[in-house]
Amino acid sequence: MQWLNGLIDLPWWGYILVVLGFTHVTMAAVTIFLHRHQAHRALDLHPVVSHFFRFWLWMGTGMVTKQWAAIHRKHHARCETPEDPHSPWTYGIRTVLLQGAELYRKEAKNQETMDKFGHGTPDDWMERNVYTRYSAGGISILLVLAILLFGPNGIWMWAVAMVWTPFFAAGVINGLAHWWGYRNFECEDKSTNIFPWGILIAGEELHNNHHTFGTSAKLSYKWFEFDIGWMYIRILSLLGLATVRRTQPKMVDVPTKLEADHATLQALIANRYIIASRYARTLRETCAAELEKLAGAAKLPSGLSWGQMKRWLKQDAKDTPEGERATLQTILQQSRVLETVYQMRQELTTLWERSAMNSEQLLNRLRDWCQRAELSGIPSLQQFARQLQRMAVPAAA
């Protein structure tokens, strides 16, 4: 009766390692295949790799590719509105965190979502007759295999694998990554980076970066951030099994360029969130000093910090919450420097938003902006203007 204990006998930590290894491959399949390849077309995968991921996800999760891609695309298109399939700002953080899988299954039954957002996903014989038709078949086979290989231990190992992805992907990422964490960029939703080390959920932790650059195959941005999913993509690329189509926009500094030109304008428009972040960073000491002066003169609202001011500088005015606008205006009225810095930042918005102005008109406005920054008498603003005029997009872009 030894076979009842399974074909493989491991120490207790061995079973844990097997489960962690299985769930990690599953999360890699979710982020590389479902998310970056299928939903956003940020990379192309070799057919062998693509089908391996499809098979693995069928066995390990029972998820249907078209449903996952359609729901995620709708999430981006309707982010944090009542039509968002899983927004914690609509359903509540507790609901999304603990019942994210149920929200996913509910939206998967919405045929309008499938028809509008599910285009371009696999539609071959295997998808129609196996993976979609018998979506629960794979996880049933996995349970049998787990018991056959590991005996009674296979039951809890299978159960952990079944809970892992719905909790972390549907709960933590869809919920916590729109509720708590740090933000590199003030994009138009509330997405956050949960941790700078994208290992546990294969890079999906860097969610604010992803929502800022939705079609990028790479989710890390700052030097200290690590996206293990991107590492796997680079390995696949070196092996000729993947082709990266898009990553985050880039800028180069051209020291010899002393005046803004069309290359500067192009870099500004393509890198709006990066420019906004750099603006806040460059003006940090100036703004912090002004806030300290206001605090010393008892003209600063209690509880206000540089962090709040930094967020306002990164944001377009339309994205500043209604409840914060009165406080912001009160502060700006108390300081000419802060008012100048904030208004100059908002003028940049008119340069990168799509408007009726042609490129020559936009360039003239950019040059005027740089000239007024130079005449502002604010050293850090002058420094930013000089840096901005040297910016250009890489030659290969």
Contacts in CASP RR format, 6 or more apart in sequence:
PFRMAT RR
TARGET T0000
AUTHOR 0000-0000-0000
METHOD contacts of the structure
MODEL  1
MQWLNGLIDLPWWGYILVVLGFTHVTMAAVTIFLHRHQAHRALDLHPVVS
HFFRFWLWMGTGMVTKQWAAIHRKHHARCETPEDPHSPWTYGIRTVLLQG
AELYRKEAKNQETMDKFGHGTPDDWMERNVYTRYSAGGISILLVLAILLF
GPNGIWMWAVAMVWTPFFAAGVINGLAHWWGYRNFECEDKSTNIFPWGIL
IAGEELHNNHHTFGTSAKLSYKWFEFDIGWMYIRILSLLGLATVRRTQPK
MVDVPTKLEADHATLQALIANRYIIASRYARTLRETCAAELEKLAGAAKL
PSGLSWGQMKRWLKQDAKDTPEGERATLQTILQQSRVLETVYQMRQELTT
LWERSAMNSEQLLNRLRDWCQRAELSGIPSLQQFARQLQRMAVPAAA
4 151 0 8 1.000
5 151 0 8 1.000
5 152 0 8 1.000
6 147 0 8 1.000
6 148 0 8 1.000
6 149 0 8 1.000
6 150 0 8 1.000
6 151 0 8 1.000
7 148 0 8 1.000
7 149 0 8 1.000
8 149 0 8 1.000
8 150 0 8 1.000
10 18 0 8 1.000
10 150 0 8 1.000
15 150 0 8 1.000
15 153 0 8 1.000
15 154 0 8 1.000
15 157 0 8 1.000
18 150 0 8 1.000
18 157 0 8 1.000
19 157 0 8 1.000
19 160 0 8 1.000
19 161 0 8 1.000
22 60 0 8 1.000
22 157 0 8 1.000
22 161 0 8 1.000
23 160 0 8 1.000
23 161 0 8 1.000
23 164 0 8 1.000
23 165 0 8 1.000
24 202 0 8 1.000
25 56 0 8 1.000
26 56 0 8 1.000
26 57 0 8 1.000
26 60 0 8 1.000
26 61 0 8 1.000
26 161 0 8 1.000
26 164 0 8 1.000
26 165 0 8 1.000
27 164 0 8 1.000
27 165 0 8 1.000
27 168 0 8 1.000
27 169 0 8 1.000
27 200 0 8 1.000
27 201 0 8 1.000
27 202 0 8 1.000
27 204 0 8 1.000
28 202 0 8 1.000
28 228 0 8 1.000
28 229 0 8 1.000
28 232 0 8 1.000
29 53 0 8 1.000
29 56 0 8 1.000
29 57 0 8 1.000
30 57 0 8 1.000
30 61 0 8 1.000
30 165 0 8 1.000
30 169 0 8 1.000
30 202 0 8 1.000
30 204 0 8 1.000
31 201 0 8 1.000
31 202 0 8 1.000
31 203 0 8 1.000
31 204 0 8 1.000
31 229 0 8 1.000
32 43 0 8 1.000
32 45 0 8 1.000
32 53 0 8 1.000
32 202 0 8 1.000
32 229 0 8 1.000
32 232 0 8 1.000
32 233 0 8 1.000
32 236 0 8 1.000
33 45 0 8 1.000
33 50 0 8 1.000
33 53 0 8 1.000
33 54 0 8 1.000
33 57 0 8 1.000
33 65 0 8 1.000
34 53 0 8 1.000
34 57 0 8 1.000
34 63 0 8 1.000
34 65 0 8 1.000
34 68 0 8 1.000
34 69 0 8 1.000
34 72 0 8 1.000
35 72 0 8 1.000
35 204 0 8 1.000
36 42 0 8 1.000
36 43 0 8 1.000
36 217 0 8 1.000
36 233 0 8 1.000
37 43 0 8 1.000
37 44 0 8 1.000
37 45 0 8 1.000
37 50 0 8 1.000
38 65 0 8 1.000
38 68 0 8 1.000
38 69 0 8 1.000
38 121 0 8 1.000
39 68 0 8 1.000
39 69 0 8 1.000
39 72 0 8 1.000
39 73 0 8 1.000
40 214 0 8 1.000
40 215 0 8 1.000
41 215 0 8 1.000
41 245 0 8 1.000
41 246 0 8 1.000
42 214 0 8 1.000
42 215 0 8 1.000
42 216 0 8 1.000
42 217 0 8 1.000
42 244 0 8 1.000
42 245 0 8 1.000
42 246 0 8 1.000
42 247 0 8 1.000
43 217 0 8 1.000
43 233 0 8 1.000
43 242 0 8 1.000
43 243 0 8 1.000
43 244 0 8 1.000
43 245 0 8 1.000
43 246 0 8 1.000
44 242 0 8 1.000
44 243 0 8 1.000
44 245 0 8 1.000
45 53 0 8 1.000
45 236 0 8 1.000
45 241 0 8 1.000
45 242 0 8 1.000
46 236 0 8 1.000
46 240 0 8 1.000
46 241 0 8 1.000
46 242 0 8 1.000
48 241 0 8 1.000
49 236 0 8 1.000
49 241 0 8 1.000
49 242 0 8 1.000
50 122 0 8 1.000
51 126 0 8 1.000
54 65 0 8 1.000
54 122 0 8 1.000
54 126 0 8 1.000
54 127 0 8 1.000
54 131 0 8 1.000
57 63 0 8 1.000
57 65 0 8 1.000
58 130 0 8 1.000
58 131 0 8 1.000
58 135 0 8 1.000
58 137 0 8 1.000
58 138 0 8 1.000
59 138 0 8 1.000
59 139 0 8 1.000
59 141 0 8 1.000
59 142 0 8 1.000
60 138 0 8 1.000
60 139 0 8 1.000
60 142 0 8 1.000
60 161 0 8 1.000
60 162 0 8 1.000
60 165 0 8 1.000
61 139 0 8 1.000
61 162 0 8 1.000
61 165 0 8 1.000
61 166 0 8 1.000
62 135 0 8 1.000
62 136 0 8 1.000
62 137 0 8 1.000
62 138 0 8 1.000
62 139 0 8 1.000
63 135 0 8 1.000
64 108 0 8 1.000
64 131 0 8 1.000
64 132 0 8 1.000
64 135 0 8 1.000
65 121 0 8 1.000
65 122 0 8 1.000
65 127 0 8 1.000
65 131 0 8 1.000
66 114 0 8 1.000
66 118 0 8 1.000
66 121 0 8 1.000
66 122 0 8 1.000
66 123 0 8 1.000
66 132 0 8 1.000
67 104 0 8 1.000
67 108 0 8 1.000
67 114 0 8 1.000
69 117 0 8 1.000
69 118 0 8 1.000
69 121 0 8 1.000
70 113 0 8 1.000
70 114 0 8 1.000
70 116 0 8 1.000
70 117 0 8 1.000
70 118 0 8 1.000
70 121 0 8 1.000
71 85 0 8 1.000
71 86 0 8 1.000
71 104 0 8 1.000
71 107 0 8 1.000
71 108 0 8 1.000
71 113 0 8 1.000
71 117 0 8 1.000
73 117 0 8 1.000
73 118 0 8 1.000
74 83 0 8 1.000
74 84 0 8 1.000
74 85 0 8 1.000
74 107 0 8 1.000
74 113 0 8 1.000
74 116 0 8 1.000
74 117 0 8 1.000
75 84 0 8 1.000
75 85 0 8 1.000
75 86 0 8 1.000
75 87 0 8 1.000
75 174 0 8 1.000
76 211 0 8 1.000
76 214 0 8 1.000
77 117 0 8 1.000
78 84 0 8 1.000
78 85 0 8 1.000
79 87 0 8 1.000
79 188 0 8 1.000
79 189 0 8 1.000
79 191 0 8 1.000
79 211 0 8 1.000
80 87 0 8 1.000
80 89 0 8 1.000
80 90 0 8 1.000
80 178 0 8 1.000
80 189 0 8 1.000
80 190 0 8 1.000
81 87 0 8 1.000
81 90 0 8 1.000
82 90 0 8 1.000
84 90 0 8 1.000
85 103 0 8 1.000
85 104 0 8 1.000
85 106 0 8 1.000
85 107 0 8 1.000
85 113 0 8 1.000
86 96 0 8 1.000
86 100 0 8 1.000
86 103 0 8 1.000
86 104 0 8 1.000
86 107 0 8 1.000
86 170 0 8 1.000
86 171 0 8 1.000
86 174 0 8 1.000
86 175 0 8 1.000
87 96 0 8 1.000
87 178 0 8 1.000
88 95 0 8 1.000
88 96 0 8 1.000
88 97 0 8 1.000
88 174 0 8 1.000
88 175 0 8 1.000
88 176 0 8 1.000
88 178 0 8 1.000
88 179 0 8 1.000
89 178 0 8 1.000
89 190 0 8 1.000
91 103 0 8 1.000
93 175 0 8 1.000
93 176 0 8 1.000
93 179 0 8 1.000
95 103 0 8 1.000
96 103 0 8 1.000
96 170 0 8 1.000
96 171 0 8 1.000
96 174 0 8 1.000
96 175 0 8 1.000
97 171 0 8 1.000
97 172 0 8 1.000
97 175 0 8 1.000
97 176 0 8 1.000
98 171 0 8 1.000
100 166 0 8 1.000
100 170 0 8 1.000
100 171 0 8 1.000
100 174 0 8 1.000
100 175 0 8 1.000
101 166 0 8 1.000
101 167 0 8 1.000
101 170 0 8 1.000
101 171 0 8 1.000
103 170 0 8 1.000
103 174 0 8 1.000
104 166 0 8 1.000
104 170 0 8 1.000
107 113 0 8 1.000
108 114 0 8 1.000
122 131 0 8 1.000
139 162 0 8 1.000
142 158 0 8 1.000
142 161 0 8 1.000
143 155 0 8 1.000
143 158 0 8 1.000
146 154 0 8 1.000
146 155 0 8 1.000
146 157 0 8 1.000
146 158 0 8 1.000
147 154 0 8 1.000
147 155 0 8 1.000
147 158 0 8 1.000
150 157 0 8 1.000
168 200 0 8 1.000
168 201 0 8 1.000
169 201 0 8 1.000
169 204 0 8 1.000
172 194 0 8 1.000
172 201 0 8 1.000
173 201 0 8 1.000
173 204 0 8 1.000
173 205 0 8 1.000
173 207 0 8 1.000
176 192 0 8 1.000
176 194 0 8 1.000
177 191 0 8 1.000
177 192 0 8 1.000
177 193 0 8 1.000
177 194 0 8 1.000
177 204 0 8 1.000
177 205 0 8 1.000
177 207 0 8 1.000
177 208 0 8 1.000
178 189 0 8 1.000
178 190 0 8 1.000
178 191 0 8 1.000
178 192 0 8 1.000
178 207 0 8 1.000
179 190 0 8 1.000
179 192 0 8 1.000
180 192 0 8 1.000
180 194 0 8 1.000
181 192 0 8 1.000
181 193 0 8 1.000
181 194 0 8 1.000
182 192 0 8 1.000
182 193 0 8 1.000
182 196 0 8 1.000
182 208 0 8 1.000
183 191 0 8 1.000
183 192 0 8 1.000
183 193 0 8 1.000
183 208 0 8 1.000
183 311 0 8 1.000
184 193 0 8 1.000
184 208 0 8 1.000
184 209 0 8 1.000
184 212 0 8 1.000
184 221 0 8 1.000
184 222 0 8 1.000
184 277 0 8 1.000
185 208 0 8 1.000
185 209 0 8 1.000
185 212 0 8 1.000
185 273 0 8 1.000
185 274 0 8 1.000
185 276 0 8 1.000
185 277 0 8 1.000
185 314 0 8 1.000
186 273 0 8 1.000
186 276 0 8 1.000
186 277 0 8 1.000
186 311 0 8 1.000
186 314 0 8 1.000
186 315 0 8 1.000
186 319 0 8 1.000
187 208 0 8 1.000
187 211 0 8 1.000
187 212 0 8 1.000
187 273 0 8 1.000
188 319 0 8 1.000
189 211 0 8 1.000
191 207 0 8 1.000
191 208 0 8 1.000
191 210 0 8 1.000
191 211 0 8 1.000
191 212 0 8 1.000
192 207 0 8 1.000
192 208 0 8 1.000
193 205 0 8 1.000
193 206 0 8 1.000
193 207 0 8 1.000
193 208 0 8 1.000
193 209 0 8 1.000
193 225 0 8 1.000
194 205 0 8 1.000
194 207 0 8 1.000
195 205 0 8 1.000
196 205 0 8 1.000
196 206 0 8 1.000
196 220 0 8 1.000
196 222 0 8 1.000
196 224 0 8 1.000
196 225 0 8 1.000
196 226 0 8 1.000
197 205 0 8 1.000
197 225 0 8 1.000
197 226 0 8 1.000
198 204 0 8 1.000
198 205 0 8 1.000
198 206 0 8 1.000
198 219 0 8 1.000
198 220 0 8 1.000
198 225 0 8 1.000
198 226 0 8 1.000
198 227 0 8 1.000
198 228 0 8 1.000
198 229 0 8 1.000
199 205 0 8 1.000
199 226 0 8 1.000
199 228 0 8 1.000
202 228 0 8 1.000
202 229 0 8 1.000
202 232 0 8 1.000
203 219 0 8 1.000
203 220 0 8 1.000
203 227 0 8 1.000
203 228 0 8 1.000
203 229 0 8 1.000
203 230 0 8 1.000
204 210 0 8 1.000
204 219 0 8 1.000
206 219 0 8 1.000
206 220 0 8 1.000
206 221 0 8 1.000
206 225 0 8 1.000
206 227 0 8 1.000
209 216 0 8 1.000
209 219 0 8 1.000
209 220 0 8 1.000
209 221 0 8 1.000
209 225 0 8 1.000
209 248 0 8 1.000
210 216 0 8 1.000
210 219 0 8 1.000
212 273 0 8 1.000
213 221 0 8 1.000
213 247 0 8 1.000
213 248 0 8 1.000
213 249 0 8 1.000
213 273 0 8 1.000
215 246 0 8 1.000
216 246 0 8 1.000
216 247 0 8 1.000
216 248 0 8 1.000
217 230 0 8 1.000
217 233 0 8 1.000
217 244 0 8 1.000
217 245 0 8 1.000
217 246 0 8 1.000
217 247 0 8 1.000
218 227 0 8 1.000
218 230 0 8 1.000
218 233 0 8 1.000
218 244 0 8 1.000
218 247 0 8 1.000
218 248 0 8 1.000
219 227 0 8 1.000
219 229 0 8 1.000
219 230 0 8 1.000
220 226 0 8 1.000
220 227 0 8 1.000
220 230 0 8 1.000
221 248 0 8 1.000
233 242 0 8 1.000
233 244 0 8 1.000
236 242 0 8 1.000
237 243 0 8 1.000
237 244 0 8 1.000
249 270 0 8 1.000
249 271 0 8 1.000
249 274 0 8 1.000
249 393 0 8 1.000
249 397 0 8 1.000
250 271 0 8 1.000
250 393 0 8 1.000
250 394 0 8 1.000
250 397 0 8 1.000
251 267 0 8 1.000
251 270 0 8 1.000
251 271 0 8 1.000
251 274 0 8 1.000
251 391 0 8 1.000
251 392 0 8 1.000
251 393 0 8 1.000
251 394 0 8 1.000
252 391 0 8 1.000
252 392 0 8 1.000
252 393 0 8 1.000
252 394 0 8 1.000
253 387 0 8 1.000
253 390 0 8 1.000
253 391 0 8 1.000
254 263 0 8 1.000
254 390 0 8 1.000
254 391 0 8 1.000
254 392 0 8 1.000
255 390 0 8 1.000
257 263 0 8 1.000
257 264 0 8 1.000
257 389 0 8 1.000
257 390 0 8 1.000
257 392 0 8 1.000
258 389 0 8 1.000
258 390 0 8 1.000
259 367 0 8 1.000
259 370 0 8 1.000
259 389 0 8 1.000
260 363 0 8 1.000
260 366 0 8 1.000
260 367 0 8 1.000
260 370 0 8 1.000
260 388 0 8 1.000
260 389 0 8 1.000
261 363 0 8 1.000
261 392 0 8 1.000
262 359 0 8 1.000
262 363 0 8 1.000
263 391 0 8 1.000
263 392 0 8 1.000
263 393 0 8 1.000
264 366 0 8 1.000
264 388 0 8 1.000
264 389 0 8 1.000
264 390 0 8 1.000
264 391 0 8 1.000
264 392 0 8 1.000
265 351 0 8 1.000
265 359 0 8 1.000
265 362 0 8 1.000
265 363 0 8 1.000
265 366 0 8 1.000
266 392 0 8 1.000
266 393 0 8 1.000
267 391 0 8 1.000
267 392 0 8 1.000
267 393 0 8 1.000
268 275 0 8 1.000
268 348 0 8 1.000
268 351 0 8 1.000
268 352 0 8 1.000
268 366 0 8 1.000
268 388 0 8 1.000
268 391 0 8 1.000
269 351 0 8 1.000
269 352 0 8 1.000
270 393 0 8 1.000
270 397 0 8 1.000
271 391 0 8 1.000
272 352 0 8 1.000
273 314 0 8 1.000
275 348 0 8 1.000
275 352 0 8 1.000
275 388 0 8 1.000
276 313 0 8 1.000
276 314 0 8 1.000
276 315 0 8 1.000
276 345 0 8 1.000
276 348 0 8 1.000
277 314 0 8 1.000
278 384 0 8 1.000
278 387 0 8 1.000
279 313 0 8 1.000
279 314 0 8 1.000
279 345 0 8 1.000
279 348 0 8 1.000
279 384 0 8 1.000
280 310 0 8 1.000
280 313 0 8 1.000
280 314 0 8 1.000
282 380 0 8 1.000
282 383 0 8 1.000
282 384 0 8 1.000
282 387 0 8 1.000
283 313 0 8 1.000
283 341 0 8 1.000
283 380 0 8 1.000
283 381 0 8 1.000
283 384 0 8 1.000
284 306 0 8 1.000
284 310 0 8 1.000
284 380 0 8 1.000
285 380 0 8 1.000
286 337 0 8 1.000
286 341 0 8 1.000
286 378 0 8 1.000
286 379 0 8 1.000
286 380 0 8 1.000
286 381 0 8 1.000
287 306 0 8 1.000
287 309 0 8 1.000
287 310 0 8 1.000
287 313 0 8 1.000
287 337 0 8 1.000
287 338 0 8 1.000
287 341 0 8 1.000
288 306 0 8 1.000
288 309 0 8 1.000
290 335 0 8 1.000
290 337 0 8 1.000
290 338 0 8 1.000
291 300 0 8 1.000
291 304 0 8 1.000
291 305 0 8 1.000
291 306 0 8 1.000
291 309 0 8 1.000
291 331 0 8 1.000
291 338 0 8 1.000
293 335 0 8 1.000
294 300 0 8 1.000
294 331 0 8 1.000
294 334 0 8 1.000
294 335 0 8 1.000
299 334 0 8 1.000
300 331 0 8 1.000
300 334 0 8 1.000
301 327 0 8 1.000
301 330 0 8 1.000
301 331 0 8 1.000
304 327 0 8 1.000
304 331 0 8 1.000
308 324 0 8 1.000
309 331 0 8 1.000
309 338 0 8 1.000
312 320 0 8 1.000
312 324 0 8 1.000
312 328 0 8 1.000
312 342 0 8 1.000
313 341 0 8 1.000
313 342 0 8 1.000
313 345 0 8 1.000
316 346 0 8 1.000
316 349 0 8 1.000
316 353 0 8 1.000
317 346 0 8 1.000
317 349 0 8 1.000
320 328 0 8 1.000
328 342 0 8 1.000
331 338 0 8 1.000
332 338 0 8 1.000
332 339 0 8 1.000
332 342 0 8 1.000
333 339 0 8 1.000
337 378 0 8 1.000
340 376 0 8 1.000
340 378 0 8 1.000
340 381 0 8 1.000
341 378 0 8 1.000
341 381 0 8 1.000
344 369 0 8 1.000
344 372 0 8 1.000
344 373 0 8 1.000
344 376 0 8 1.000
344 381 0 8 1.000
347 369 0 8 1.000
348 369 0 8 1.000
350 365 0 8 1.000
351 362 0 8 1.000
351 365 0 8 1.000
351 366 0 8 1.000
351 369 0 8 1.000
355 362 0 8 1.000
357 365 0 8 1.000
369 385 0 8 1.000
370 385 0 8 1.000
370 388 0 8 1.000
370 389 0 8 1.000
373 381 0 8 1.000
373 382 0 8 1.000
373 384 0 8 1.000
373 385 0 8 1.000
374 382 0 8 1.000
374 385 0 8 1.000
374 386 0 8 1.000
376 382 0 8 1.000
END
